[in-house]
Amino acid sequence: MKKLFLIISLFILGENAFAQDPNFHIYLCIGQSNMEGAARIEAQDTVNIDSRFKVLEALDCSKLNRQKGQWYTGKPPLCRCDTRLSPADYFGRTMIQNMPQNQSLGLVHVAVAGSKIEIFDKIKYKAYLDSSAKERPWMINMANSYGGNPYERLIEMAKIAQKSGVIKGILLHQGESNTGDKTWPAQVKKIYDDILADLNIAPNSIPLLSGELVAAEQGGKCASHNAIIATLPQTIPKAVVVSSAGLTAAKDGLHFDSAGVREFGKRYAEALMQYSKK
């Protein structure tokens, strides 16, 4: 009887039975263009990158000599082959600077410019993409690079990442395409819950860091949505809102410039470190 119980227990453990390194901290990064990387990559962004900072490539990038499902040093671009500078870049760098030498950090990065939060809903994504095909064919092409289902690719890569380390949190920057949508927090919660369930992570057990959009003082065209983002902790107990106040932005009023992205990434890291002290 004891032998049978042991066999059943090992079966239930399933993918969690891999020899994970508890000192390899993994974060999932999702969102639209600002998370994907819309700011120019400059010389300072490509040097002095600690080898303990890694990214799991989510698709094949021959021009970067990267293969889907393999770990690489976190040199931008972190998202797809032709994306630019993301807050995740300086989140990773800042975290590594504040982590013990025996710890490392890895990112699983899946984002699609111009997309509504619905693109990461495992049920709604197909209808959303179908309805967007004529209006935003470029967005469809981005989604197609993830096999037509960004959420599924995220989970696929996250499961690979779990074989090496432990998922510690989720970074989100999204909302420009959902500006004014009061259902946004509930939609984010569903996606958060789905991610944790599909990765066999306990409910409400890891933080979700959500960055504000370009602030009104910096000419943000979607700044009104920040009031909705501010309510996210009421829906997700472990949600942390990251301020965009004072961050420099591009002239379009939608995207942060390179300096703004660097500072934003640092704020994501600082917000997480402050949260972890609670």
BAFI-3210 file (N, C-alpha, C; in Angstrom, 3 decimals, decimal comma, padded with zeros to 6 digits):
// residues 278
n [1|2|3|4|5|6|7|8|9|10|11|12|13|14|15|16|17|18|19|20|21|22|23|24|25|26|27|28|29|30|31|32|33|34|35|36|37|38|39|40|41|42|43|44|45|46|47|48|49|50|51|52|53|54|55|56|57|58|59|60|61|62|63|64|65|66|67|68|69|70|71|72|73|74|75|76|77|78|79|80|81|82|83|84|85|86|87|88|89|90|91|92|93|94|95|96|97|98|99|100|101|102|103|104|105|106|107|108|109|110|111|112|113|114|115|116|117|118|119|120|121|122|123|124|125|126|127|128|129|130|131|132|133|134|135|136|137|138|139|140|141|142|143|144|145|146|147|148|149|150|151|152|153|154|155|156|157|158|159|160|161|162|163|164|165|166|167|168|169|170|171|172|173|174|175|176|177|178|179|180|181|182|183|184|185|186|187|188|189|190|191|192|193|194|195|196|197|198|199|200|201|202|203|204|205|206|207|208|209|210|211|212|213|214|215|216|217|218|219|220|221|222|223|224|225|226|227|228|229|230|231|232|233|234|235|236|237|238|239|240|241|242|243|244|245|246|247|248|249|250|251|252|253|254|255|256|257|258|259|260|261|262|263|264|265|266|267|268|269|270|271|272|273|274|275|276|277|278]
n.u [000,831|001,925|003,872|002,321|001,127|003,361|004,072|001,820|002,014|004,390|003,594|001,637|003,179|004,491|005,567|006,790|008,701|011,209|014,697|014,905|016,550|016,570|017,731|017,603|015,802|012,786|010,955|007,917|007,105|004,747|002,538|001,904|003,169|005,069|006,084|006,986|009,040|009,748|011,446|014,529|017,417|020,431|024,035|024,933|023,184|023,917|026,173|028,228|026,599|025,497|026,270|024,627|022,114|019,487|017,650|014,937|014,635|011,808|011,129|012,499|015,404|017,356|019,034|019,973|021,284|019,897|017,868|014,591|013,384|015,794|018,263|019,761|022,246|020,986|020,793|019,575|017,613|014,992|012,520|010,980|012,770|013,241|012,529|012,758|014,114|013,127|011,259|011,819|014,494|016,078|014,903|015,791|018,601|018,844|017,773|019,614|021,907|021,285|021,029|022,241|025,454|025,223|022,802|020,635|018,864|016,108|014,216|011,020|009,661|006,984|005,262|002,994|002,753|000,361|-001,810|-004,864|-005,687|-007,050|-005,723|-004,159|-005,920|-006,908|-009,223|-010,630|-008,825|-008,732|-011,099|-010,697|-008,340|-009,283|-011,200|-009,581|-008,110|-008,377|-008,105|-005,672|-003,372|-000,612|-000,334|-001,432|000,485|002,577|001,467|001,264|003,904|004,246|003,063|000,425|-000,895|-000,273|-000,557|-000,493|002,110|003,547|002,984|004,052|006,810|007,242|006,916|009,137|011,062|010,561|011,797|014,338|014,430|012,653|009,514|008,933|007,408|005,318|005,600|003,858|002,979|000,571|-002,357|-002,833|-004,328|-006,672|-007,730|-009,714|-011,397|-013,265|-013,458|-010,988|-009,215|-010,454|-010,169|-007,401|-006,979|-008,173|-006,403|-004,030|-004,792|-005,223|-002,645|-001,190|-002,590|-002,211|000,475|000,823|001,153|000,589|-002,549|-002,786|-000,154|002,191|003,747|002,277|003,438|002,438|002,871|002,285|000,783|002,102|002,399|000,057|001,294|003,507|002,479|000,894|-001,296|-003,019|-003,278|-005,413|-006,124|-004,561|-005,812|-007,507|-005,693|-004,642|-006,478|-006,015|-004,747|-006,939|-008,263|-006,434|-004,726|-001,895|-000,955|001,102|001,464|003,379|004,821|004,709|005,340|006,850|008,537|010,339|009,075|008,201|007,356|004,896|003,222|002,523|004,514|007,390|010,562|014,050|015,551|013,473|012,470|014,623|014,706|012,162|012,314|014,079|012,423|010,432|011,947|012,708|010,200|009,407|011,370|010,838|008,265|008,840|009,979|007,960]
n.v [-001,208|001,232|001,499|001,824|004,274|005,925|005,790|006,968|009,545|010,487|010,557|012,538|014,734|015,159|017,358|018,953|017,489|017,778|018,571|021,362|024,526|026,315|028,745|029,991|032,419|033,075|035,155|036,039|037,875|039,965|041,701|044,709|046,993|048,648|046,875|044,892|046,244|049,195|051,294|052,794|050,750|051,419|051,986|051,706|049,856|047,367|046,400|045,250|043,287|041,142|037,725|036,180|036,995|036,015|035,160|033,325|032,205|032,743|032,111|031,065|032,781|033,491|035,570|036,514|034,396|032,638|030,086|028,781|028,077|027,939|029,066|032,302|034,886|037,928|040,004|042,779|042,547|041,403|040,331|039,547|038,851|041,329|043,337|046,046|048,064|047,061|047,462|045,209|044,692|046,419|045,867|043,256|043,679|045,397|043,860|041,714|043,031|043,356|040,884|037,920|036,456|033,766|033,465|033,639|035,108|034,710|035,404|034,946|035,970|037,302|039,250|041,484|044,056|046,714|045,228|044,224|043,301|041,004|039,304|037,624|036,013|032,785|031,769|033,814|034,782|033,905|034,806|037,509|037,988|037,247|039,220|041,385|041,165|042,538|045,212|045,392|043,977|043,707|043,208|040,698|039,273|039,404|037,933|035,518|034,786|033,627|031,224|031,773|031,935|033,639|033,299|030,517|030,020|031,388|029,818|027,382|028,042|028,824|026,445|025,060|026,703|026,200|023,793|024,442|026,456|028,482|029,975|033,245|035,540|037,873|040,188|042,879|045,038|046,798|048,151|050,436|049,830|049,125|051,306|052,974|050,841|049,343|046,736|045,721|045,130|042,764|041,095|040,895|039,566|037,075|036,087|036,021|034,133|031,917|031,490|030,737|028,413|026,780|026,359|024,953|026,387|027,640|029,237|032,817|033,260|034,435|037,594|040,083|042,506|045,577|048,071|051,588|053,602|056,014|059,058|061,780|064,242|063,966|064,038|061,849|059,945|058,000|058,195|058,318|055,753|054,943|055,301|053,150|051,034|051,445|050,281|047,602|046,050|045,626|043,620|041,592|040,206|040,142|042,010|044,637|048,012|049,898|052,996|055,496|058,094|061,065|059,824|059,958|060,338|059,289|061,347|060,556|060,152|057,708|055,823|055,083|056,715|055,776|056,453|056,712|054,100|052,674|053,703|052,968|050,170|049,850|050,797|048,852|046,736|047,825|048,182|045,526|044,583|046,123|045,210|042,567|042,784|043,069]
n.w [000,000|000,823|-001,130|-003,420|-002,822|-002,902|-005,609|-006,801|-005,719|-006,867|-009,510|-009,459|-008,844|-011,235|-013,695|-011,871|-010,689|-011,658|-011,325|-010,015|-009,698|-006,859|-006,586|-008,980|-010,184|-011,782|-013,991|-015,552|-018,439|-019,825|-022,148|-024,093|-026,539|-025,058|-023,141|-024,846|-026,168|-027,272|-027,355|-028,441|-028,723|-027,261|-027,233|-024,568|-023,572|-024,367|-023,209|-020,429|-019,193|-016,821|-016,652|-015,139|-015,601|-017,509|-020,539|-021,790|-024,932|-026,926|-029,497|-032,666|-033,586|-035,960|-036,769|-034,395|-033,489|-031,843|-030,399|-030,130|-026,902|-025,565|-023,206|-022,879|-022,368|-021,020|-023,188|-024,978|-028,043|-025,858|-026,312|-029,162|-032,270|-033,569|-031,824|-029,376|-026,745|-023,522|-020,435|-018,976|-019,427|-017,768|-015,382|-014,927|-014,821|-012,629|-010,553|-010,475|-009,601|-006,984|-005,893|-004,228|-005,057|-005,618|-006,748|-009,625|-012,447|-014,588|-017,568|-019,062|-021,919|-023,518|-025,658|-027,382|-029,598|-029,664|-028,845|-027,217|-023,824|-024,064|-025,807|-024,352|-023,105|-022,659|-023,696|-025,066|-026,960|-029,681|-030,944|-030,573|-032,097|-034,628|-035,048|-035,282|-037,547|-040,062|-039,361|-037,940|-039,285|-038,951|-036,253|-036,122|-037,514|-035,667|-033,560|-034,888|-035,013|-032,628|-032,968|-033,334|-030,950|-028,328|-025,508|-025,152|-026,052|-024,091|-021,809|-022,654|-022,838|-020,215|-018,828|-019,718|-018,578|-015,887|-015,486|-014,946|-013,008|-010,558|-010,761|-009,886|-010,154|-012,062|-014,682|-015,960|-018,592|-019,917|-021,436|-022,917|-025,218|-024,051|-022,838|-020,490|-020,094|-017,798|-017,103|-017,221|-014,909|-013,926|-016,109|-016,238|-013,836|-014,380|-016,319|-014,849|-012,892|-014,562|-015,608|-013,302|-012,577|-014,840|-014,680|-012,424|-010,054|-006,842|-006,112|-006,092|-005,161|-006,076|-006,890|-009,043|-011,076|-012,227|-014,535|-014,739|-017,390|-019,797|-018,143|-017,570|-017,258|-018,843|-021,299|-021,852|-023,775|-022,995|-020,326|-018,590|-018,023|-015,973|-013,562|-013,468|-013,510|-011,007|-009,337|-009,395|-007,268|-005,635|-006,826|-007,401|-004,908|-004,595|-006,372|-007,597|-008,198|-010,444|-010,539|-013,122|-013,011|-014,039|-015,865|-018,869|-022,205|-025,570|-028,446|-029,322|-027,208|-026,230|-025,846|-023,863|-023,858|-024,448|-022,132|-020,311|-020,296|-019,203|-016,578|-015,785|-015,762|-013,624|-011,608|-011,565|-010,508|-008,024|-006,868|-006,590|-004,826|-002,563|-002,036|-001,403|001,056|002,808]
ca.u [000,000|002,825|004,533|001,335|000,988|004,556|003,975|000,789|002,544|005,368|002,846|000,984|004,215|004,661|006,635|007,462|009,697|012,513|015,666|014,915|017,493|015,814|018,436|017,363|014,499|012,244|009,830|007,211|006,884|003,694|001,986|001,907|004,401|006,089|006,737|007,670|010,265|009,505|012,492|015,760|018,520|021,632|025,288|025,026|022,262|024,439|027,440|028,233|025,437|025,907|025,890|023,598|020,838|019,193|016,335|014,586|014,143|010,465|010,997|013,796|015,932|018,633|019,881|020,555|021,868|019,145|016,886|013,444|013,486|017,147|018,629|020,852|022,484|019,915|021,145|018,416|016,214|014,580|011,231|011,206|014,061|013,403|011,988|013,743|014,413|011,965|011,496|012,363|015,956|016,677|014,405|016,725|019,914|018,761|017,579|020,872|022,826|020,856|020,872|023,498|026,191|024,824|021,483|020,552|017,510|015,747|012,951|010,239|009,164|006,051|004,447|002,529|002,435|-000,966|-002,835|-005,663|-005,379|-007,736|-004,834|-003,599|-007,006|-006,828|-010,505|-011,058|-007,781|-009,008|-012,118|-010,071|-007,449|-010,107|-011,856|-008,554|-007,312|-008,392|-007,672|-004,283|-002,701|000,738|-000,440|-001,668|001,787|003,311|000,862|001,604|005,276|004,101|002,197|-000,963|-001,485|000,758|-000,705|-000,004|003,567|004,018|002,911|005,027|008,148|007,306|007,109|010,559|011,806|010,376|012,723|015,626|014,322|011,358|008,831|008,774|006,501|004,896|005,684|002,850|002,747|-000,487|-003,497|-003,093|-005,405|-007,880|-007,942|-011,081|-012,153|-013,338|-013,365|-009,578|-008,666|-011,016|-009,558|-006,027|-007,056|-008,427|-005,165|-003,136|-005,251|-004,996|-001,209|-000,790|-003,201|-001,591|001,864|000,791|001,606|-000,522|-003,300|-002,452|001,077|003,328|003,350|002,113|003,809|001,805|003,333|001,375|001,018|002,737|001,628|-000,528|002,286|004,446|001,714|000,340|-002,613|-003,853|-003,005|-006,634|-006,227|-003,785|-006,756|-008,013|-004,569|-004,478|-007,422|-005,666|-004,546|-008,229|-008,715|-005,373|-004,097|-000,449|-000,619|001,881|001,445|004,659|004,557|005,374|005,439|008,100|009,323|010,342|008,324|008,301|006,411|003,569|002,415|002,149|005,685|008,496|011,808|015,051|015,859|012,292|012,385|015,648|014,262|010,967|012,772|014,613|011,288|009,827|012,795|012,612|008,852|009,401|012,208|010,083|007,163|009,382|010,354|006,760]
ca.v [000,000|002,385|001,593|002,380|005,686|006,612|005,884|007,965|010,848|010,887|010,859|013,835|015,769|015,379|018,220|019,596|016,564|018,118|019,113|022,822|025,274|027,328|030,023|030,554|033,067|033,309|036,085|036,056|039,250|040,010|043,020|045,173|047,527|049,111|045,700|044,246|046,984|050,189|052,329|052,465|050,118|052,224|051,271|051,389|048,766|046,103|046,083|045,046|042,479|040,026|036,435|035,569|037,487|035,195|035,194|032,102|032,625|032,214|031,709|030,977|034,061|033,173|036,754|036,674|033,097|032,090|029,072|028,672|027,172|027,914|030,204|033,158|036,084|038,878|041,151|043,132|042,510|040,282|039,778|038,868|039,104|042,713|044,291|047,017|048,063|046,790|047,626|043,951|044,754|047,029|045,111|042,159|044,182|045,939|042,747|040,972|043,834|043,289|039,478|037,254|035,922|032,387|033,486|034,159|035,526|034,445|035,957|034,385|037,253|037,184|040,463|041,800|045,481|047,094|044,242|044,319|042,262|039,789|038,426|036,659|035,209|031,486|031,498|034,916|035,259|033,595|035,735|038,838|038,059|037,203|040,521|042,409|040,790|043,565|046,493|045,337|042,775|043,645|042,569|039,288|038,697|039,235|036,796|034,307|034,379|032,787|030,106|032,230|031,908|034,114|032,708|029,134|030,065|031,779|028,650|026,410|028,468|028,840|025,065|024,769|027,450|025,545|022,673|024,988|027,327|028,664|031,206|034,096|036,652|038,244|041,604|043,252|046,421|046,733|048,983|051,479|049,383|048,917|052,526|053,250|049,599|049,047|045,285|045,354|044,412|041,410|040,326|040,605|038,539|035,775|035,650|035,693|032,859|030,866|031,224|029,979|027,085|025,996|026,070|024,255|027,300|027,872|030,470|034,050|033,012|035,207|038,963|040,578|043,913|046,221|049,439|052,613|054,097|057,334|059,968|062,955|065,321|063,722|064,016|060,522|059,932|056,985|058,342|058,119|054,340|054,718|055,216|051,771|050,199|051,650|049,432|046,193|045,333|045,269|042,415|040,598|040,580|040,301|042,964|045,822|049,009|050,577|054,363|056,034|059,545|061,722|059,088|060,624|059,579|059,673|062,399|060,010|060,116|056,324|055,007|055,673|056,733|054,857|056,837|056,387|052,635|052,240|054,067|052,185|048,839|049,945|050,951|047,520|045,973|048,434|047,876|044,128|044,432|046,695|044,293|041,353|043,072|043,131]
ca.w [000,000|000,885|-002,425|-004,334|-002,468|-003,375|-007,068|-007,106|-005,337|-007,885|-010,720|-009,255|-008,915|-012,662|-014,174|-010,748|-010,157|-012,209|-010,360|-010,158|-008,887|-006,130|-006,686|-010,307|-010,070|-013,115|-014,072|-016,822|-018,896|-020,837|-022,380|-025,473|-027,129|-024,118|-022,587|-025,955|-026,428|-028,319|-027,268|-029,153|-028,006|-027,437|-026,931|-023,137|-023,259|-024,895|-022,549|-018,970|-018,811|-015,968|-017,225|-014,289|-016,113|-018,680|-021,176|-022,499|-026,241|-027,141|-030,892|-033,324|-034,086|-036,592|-036,818|-033,059|-033,141|-030,723|-030,723|-029,236|-025,764|-025,029|-022,371|-023,351|-021,562|-021,261|-024,022|-025,806|-027,628|-025,016|-026,742|-030,438|-032,930|-034,013|-030,863|-028,910|-025,310|-022,681|-018,991|-018,460|-019,495|-016,577|-014,239|-014,717|-014,425|-011,274|-009,633|-010,360|-008,786|-005,593|-005,517|-003,869|-006,196|-005,915|-007,362|-010,983|-012,805|-015,973|-018,035|-020,160|-022,413|-024,636|-025,729|-028,738|-029,718|-030,129|-028,491|-026,011|-022,839|-024,507|-026,568|-023,406|-022,543|-023,326|-024,335|-025,940|-027,857|-031,093|-031,421|-030,612|-033,256|-035,840|-035,220|-035,503|-038,721|-041,107|-038,803|-037,477|-039,805|-038,403|-034,950|-036,394|-037,860|-034,413|-032,862|-035,638|-034,697|-031,433|-033,315|-033,362|-029,606|-027,401|-024,172|-025,201|-026,145|-022,767|-020,928|-023,163|-022,440|-018,754|-018,384|-019,954|-017,560|-014,592|-015,369|-014,516|-011,844|-009,891|-011,163|-008,712|-010,352|-013,417|-015,025|-016,954|-019,011|-020,914|-021,084|-023,908|-026,110|-023,235|-022,050|-020,062|-019,927|-016,371|-016,891|-017,368|-013,748|-013,853|-017,190|-015,812|-012,791|-015,016|-016,959|-013,734|-012,317|-015,547|-015,668|-012,120|-012,641|-015,914|-014,313|-011,131|-009,003|-005,913|-006,378|-005,363|-004,415|-006,587|-007,213|-010,401|-011,116|-013,376|-014,690|-015,258|-018,741|-019,815|-017,295|-018,222|-017,221|-019,937|-022,534|-022,085|-024,403|-022,338|-018,895|-017,798|-017,634|-014,749|-012,442|-013,467|-013,084|-009,563|-008,595|-009,585|-006,004|-005,047|-007,526|-007,222|-003,627|-004,691|-007,432|-007,221|-009,267|-010,587|-010,986|-014,306|-012,815|-014,397|-016,855|-020,173|-023,195|-026,974|-028,830|-029,621|-025,996|-025,935|-025,530|-023,118|-024,615|-023,901|-020,752|-019,520|-020,162|-018,238|-015,229|-015,489|-015,388|-012,269|-010,699|-011,417|-009,579|-006,696|-006,346|-006,185|-003,633|-001,451|-001,748|-000,815|002,437|003,657]
c.u [000,865|003,505|003,602|001,161|002,160|004,502|002,972|001,299|003,529|004,671|002,201|001,989|004,528|005,856|007,386|008,548|011,093|013,405|015,798|015,974|016,729|016,475|018,339|015,937|013,997|011,028|009,239|006,891|005,859|003,198|001,953|003,193|005,459|006,809|007,531|009,030|010,068|010,587|013,783|016,793|019,784|022,851|025,364|024,163|022,802|025,735|027,226|026,985|025,919|025,396|024,852|022,199|020,566|017,808|016,133|013,970|012,818|010,189|012,383|014,197|017,316|019,575|020,546|021,284|021,223|018,115|015,791|013,713|014,863|017,421|019,824|021,051|021,498|020,330|019,958|018,687|015,855|013,308|011,428|012,483|014,307|012,821|013,112|013,903|013,135|012,273|012,092|013,883|016,551|016,046|015,410|018,075|019,911|018,595|018,892|021,874|022,513|020,627|022,226|024,142|025,778|023,433|021,567|019,092|017,271|014,378|012,341|009,413|008,301|005,142|004,112|002,083|001,004|-002,098|-003,600|-005,278|-006,004|-006,817|-004,196|-004,673|-007,081|-008,118|-010,826|-010,074|-008,125|-010,026|-011,542|-009,175|-008,235|-010,750|-010,864|-007,803|-007,254|-007,804|-006,191|-003,572|-001,284|000,738|-000,662|-000,357|002,638|002,783|001,223|003,029|005,314|003,170|000,729|-001,631|-000,423|000,657|-000,156|001,519|004,181|004,065|003,922|006,436|008,301|007,518|008,547|011,399|011,714|011,276|014,067|015,539|012,906|010,759|008,458|007,783|006,214|005,020|004,689|002,988|001,800|-001,598|-003,817|-004,272|-006,700|-008,245|-009,421|-011,938|-012,133|-013,330|-011,913|-009,021|-009,173|-010,413|-008,115|-006,029|-007,289|-007,148|-004,144|-003,505|-004,981|-003,518|-000,781|-001,349|-002,495|-000,140|001,973|001,431|000,394|-001,229|-002,830|-001,137|002,282|002,864|003,176|002,389|003,267|002,228|002,266|001,742|001,675|001,832|001,129|000,479|003,331|003,727|001,079|-001,087|-003,571|-003,727|-004,240|-006,767|-005,444|-004,678|-007,341|-006,915|-004,395|-005,388|-007,039|-005,419|-005,846|-008,765|-007,733|-004,599|-002,602|-000,033|000,116|001,874|002,759|004,423|005,357|005,616|006,827|008,941|009,211|009,743|008,589|007,221|005,014|002,664|001,967|003,315|006,717|009,725|012,843|015,374|014,690|012,162|013,408|015,199|013,042|011,352|013,326|013,478|010,549|010,614|012,671|011,260|008,791|010,209|011,513|008,932|007,676|009,781|009,173|006,536]
c.v [001,258|002,610|002,231|003,875|006,500|006,816|006,956|009,369|011,369|011,262|012,236|014,963|016,127|016,237|018,901|018,706|016,836|018,722|020,619|023,430|026,383|028,706|030,647|031,092|033,481|034,224|036,045|037,500|039,251|041,445|043,386|045,928|047,995|047,941|044,972|044,902|047,935|051,261|051,853|051,821|050,917|051,445|050,840|050,206|047,397|045,661|045,872|044,312|041,259|038,713|035,699|036,009|036,809|035,501|033,872|032,506|031,935|031,829|031,666|032,335|033,812|034,364|037,054|035,412|032,503|031,092|029,028|027,657|027,054|029,192|030,955|034,309|037,169|040,149|041,507|042,897|041,237|039,607|039,017|039,395|040,576|043,734|045,136|046,934|047,976|047,124|046,366|043,942|045,272|046,536|044,015|042,627|044,691|044,834|042,011|041,719|043,721|041,857|038,889|036,611|034,497|032,303|034,065|034,440|035,255|035,007|035,082|035,549|037,051|038,413|040,766|043,256|045,681|046,207|044,611|043,180|040,932|038,820|037,366|035,854|033,905|031,094|032,558|035,255|035,058|034,564|037,143|038,987|038,053|038,559|041,639|042,228|041,884|044,887|046,498|044,069|042,607|042,975|041,065|038,596|038,460|038,037|035,486|033,840|033,526|031,604|030,461|032,285|032,328|033,498|031,286|029,089|030,448|030,577|027,591|026,761|028,457|027,440|024,614|025,446|026,779|024,330|023,132|025,783|027,432|030,006|031,998|035,242|036,906|039,751|041,883|044,722|046,389|047,658|050,049|051,106|049,087|050,159|052,774|052,022|049,184|047,550|044,816|044,635|042,979|040,525|039,952|039,501|037,159|035,224|035,236|034,335|031,695|030,482|030,353|028,565|026,210|025,638|025,372|025,091|027,604|029,197|031,631|033,955|033,807|036,603|039,193|042,076|044,539|047,687|050,371|052,984|055,475|058,334|061,183|064,094|065,180|063,588|062,679|060,554|058,951|057,053|058,110|056,676|054,040|054,617|053,811|050,814|050,276|050,751|047,950|045,440|044,973|043,958|041,266|040,975|040,849|041,225|044,159|046,771|049,777|051,940|054,734|057,536|060,066|061,002|059,754|059,707|060,098|060,708|061,862|059,922|058,728|055,506|055,788|055,690|055,863|055,168|056,476|054,897|052,130|052,504|053,232|050,774|048,811|050,057|049,626|046,717|046,513|048,148|046,446|043,940|045,001|045,777|043,057|041,539|043,046|041,812]
c.w [000,000|-000,451|-003,454|-004,086|-002,995|-004,884|-007,469|-006,817|-006,383|-009,183|-010,623|-009,348|-010,355|-012,989|-013,039|-010,150|-010,727|-011,132|-010,582|-009,247|-008,168|-006,173|-008,074|-010,315|-011,448|-013,035|-015,479|-017,183|-020,025|-021,011|-023,847|-025,765|-026,138|-023,451|-023,663|-026,215|-027,581|-028,356|-027,926|-028,229|-028,304|-026,946|-025,471|-022,740|-023,656|-024,222|-021,052|-018,473|-018,043|-016,560|-016,368|-014,709|-017,455|-019,260|-021,895|-023,834|-026,551|-028,590|-031,520|-033,901|-034,682|-036,591|-035,471|-032,606|-031,890|-031,224|-029,666|-028,130|-025,152|-024,220|-022,966|-022,368|-021,986|-021,981|-024,907|-027,289|-026,850|-025,517|-028,048|-031,099|-033,256|-033,043|-030,272|-027,392|-024,476|-021,224|-018,371|-018,478|-018,190|-015,282|-013,908|-014,215|-012,983|-010,247|-009,395|-009,480|-007,305|-005,099|-005,133|-005,100|-006,568|-006,539|-008,779|-011,314|-014,282|-016,310|-019,120|-020,685|-023,656|-024,630|-027,177|-028,788|-030,205|-029,680|-027,234|-025,072|-023,250|-025,255|-025,668|-022,685|-023,323|-024,019|-025,398|-027,058|-029,338|-031,666|-031,538|-031,835|-034,559|-036,111|-035,538|-036,819|-039,781|-040,612|-038,450|-037,968|-039,268|-037,025|-035,108|-036,735|-036,615|-033,632|-033,553|-035,371|-033,429|-031,709|-033,312|-032,006|-028,590|-026,007|-024,150|-025,279|-024,797|-021,836|-021,357|-022,692|-020,915|-018,201|-018,620|-018,878|-016,194|-014,409|-014,824|-013,221|-011,324|-010,299|-009,923|-008,900|-011,820|-013,569|-016,142|-017,300|-020,186|-020,484|-022,110|-024,807|-025,377|-022,433|-021,769|-019,821|-018,456|-016,064|-016,927|-016,137|-013,645|-014,939|-016,843|-014,761|-013,397|-015,638|-015,901|-013,147|-013,266|-015,620|-014,498|-012,161|-013,673|-015,617|-012,952|-010,020|-008,121|-006,212|-005,504|-004,584|-004,907|-006,977|-008,708|-010,372|-012,389|-013,446|-015,226|-016,690|-018,653|-019,094|-018,068|-018,296|-018,322|-021,279|-022,857|-022,614|-023,713|-020,819|-018,024|-017,312|-016,353|-013,519|-012,330|-013,025|-011,566|-008,737|-008,650|-008,275|-005,285|-005,634|-007,371|-005,964|-003,717|-005,844|-006,855|-008,409|-009,264|-011,220|-012,232|-014,177|-013,186|-015,429|-018,228|-021,234|-024,603|-027,298|-029,100|-028,397|-025,587|-025,390|-024,724|-024,018|-023,893|-022,444|-019,831|-019,272|-019,148|-016,806|-014,819|-015,048|-013,978|-011,253|-010,494|-010,383|-008,160|-006,052|-005,848|-004,908|-002,416|-001,034|-000,990|000,648|003,392|004,403]
res [m|k|k|l|f|l|i|i|s|l|f|i|l|g|e|n|a|f|a|q|d|p|n|f|h|i|y|l|c|i|g|q|s|n|m|e|g|a|a|r|i|e|a|q|d|t|v|n|i|d|s|r|f|k|v|l|e|a|l|d|c|s|k|l|n|r|q|k|g|q|w|y|t|g|k|p|p|l|c|r|c|d|t|r|l|s|p|a|d|y|f|g|r|t|m|i|q|n|m|p|q|n|q|s|l|g|l|v|h|v|a|v|a|g|s|k|i|e|i|f|d|k|i|k|y|k|a|y|l|d|s|s|a|k|e|r|p|w|m|i|n|m|a|n|s|y|g|g|n|p|y|e|r|l|i|e|m|a|k|i|a|q|k|s|g|v|i|k|g|i|l|l|h|q|g|e|s|n|t|g|d|k|t|w|p|a|q|v|k|k|i|y|d|d|i|l|a|d|l|n|i|a|p|n|s|i|p|l|l|s|g|e|l|v|a|a|e|q|g|g|k|c|a|s|h|n|a|i|i|a|t|l|p|q|t|i|p|k|a|v|v|v|s|s|a|g|l|t|a|a|k|d|g|l|h|f|d|s|a|g|v|r|e|f|g|k|r|y|a|e|a|l|m|q|y|s|k|k]
***
